């Protein structure tokens, strides 16, 4: 179940039909791109870190801002295919 404080970041989707497993890439992308601290805390409790890293390493084309991608790549120490920045 998706909490009410996460729903605004999935505003264009029917929350009643969204599946936490099947739609995890979409959920992870939207919450990391648009979410609040509370929403991202929920995300990291709901999904394995590896799922989040996999999503950021190969993001949905045009779906995550460069700013968000750079931020989360630094936080998680990963290199995205779409991220031109090198992480030390």
Secondary structure, DSSP 8 states (H G I E B T S, - for coil): ---HHHHGGGTTS-TTT--TTTTHHHHHHHHHHH--HHHHHHHHHHS-HHHHHHHHHT--TT-S-HHHHHHHHHHHT---TT--S---
